[in-house]
């Protein structure tokens, strides 16, 4: 099943901020707010990607340890 991307609606964007705007966000223009939300999303994705890479590296090292422990005759 392939999901088609859709254009986010204003309500979707508003919900990304938790449904309420902080004082900082209230003082922003729409463009500033969109860039702010995009930056927050980017940081969240970067953090998650780094976590996943860390898990992948640890599991790879564990797998290599298991492979190296196999006695070859």
C-alpha positions in Angstrom: 0.0 0.0 0.0 1.5 3.3 -1.1 0.6 6.4 0.7 0.4 9.6 -1.3 1.8 12.7 0.3 -0.7 15.4 1.1 -0.5 19.1 1.7 -0.7 19.8 5.4 -3.7 21.8 6.3 -3.5 24.7 8.8 -5.1 22.6 11.5 -2.4 19.9 11.0 0.4 22.5 11.3 -1.2 24.0 14.4 -1.5 20.5 16.0 2.3 20.0 15.5 2.8 22.8 18.1 0.7 20.9 20.6 -2.5 22.8 19.8 -1.5 26.0 21.6 1.0 28.7 20.7 3.6 29.9 23.1 4.2 33.7 23.5 7.3 33.3 21.3 5.2 31.7 18.6 2.4 34.2 18.9 4.9 37.0 18.1 6.1 35.2 14.9 4.9 35.7 11.4 3.4 32.7 9.6 6.7 32.2 7.7 8.8 32.5 10.8 6.5 30.0 12.6 6.7 27.5 9.7 10.5 27.8 9.7 10.5 27.4 13.4 8.3 24.3 13.3 10.4 22.9 10.5 13.6 23.4 12.5 12.1 21.7 15.5 11.0 18.7 13.3 14.4 18.6 11.7 16.1 18.4 15.1 13.7 15.7 16.2 14.4 13.7 13.1 18.2 14.2 13.5 18.0 13.0 17.1 16.0 9.9 16.1 18.4 9.1 13.2 21.4 9.4 15.5 19.7 7.0 18.0 18.9 4.5 15.2 22.4 4.6 13.9 23.8 4.0 17.4 21.6 1.0 17.8 22.6 -0.3 14.3 26.3 0.1 15.2 25.9 -1.6 18.6 24.0 -4.5 17.0 26.6 -4.7 14.2 29.4 -4.9 16.8 27.5 -7.6 18.7 27.0 -9.6 15.5 30.7 -9.3 14.6 31.6 -10.6 18.1 29.3 -13.6 17.5 30.8 -14.3 14.1 34.4 -14.0 15.4 33.6 -16.5 18.2 32.7 -19.2 15.7 35.4 -21.8 15.5 36.3 -22.6 11.9 37.8 -26.0 11.1 
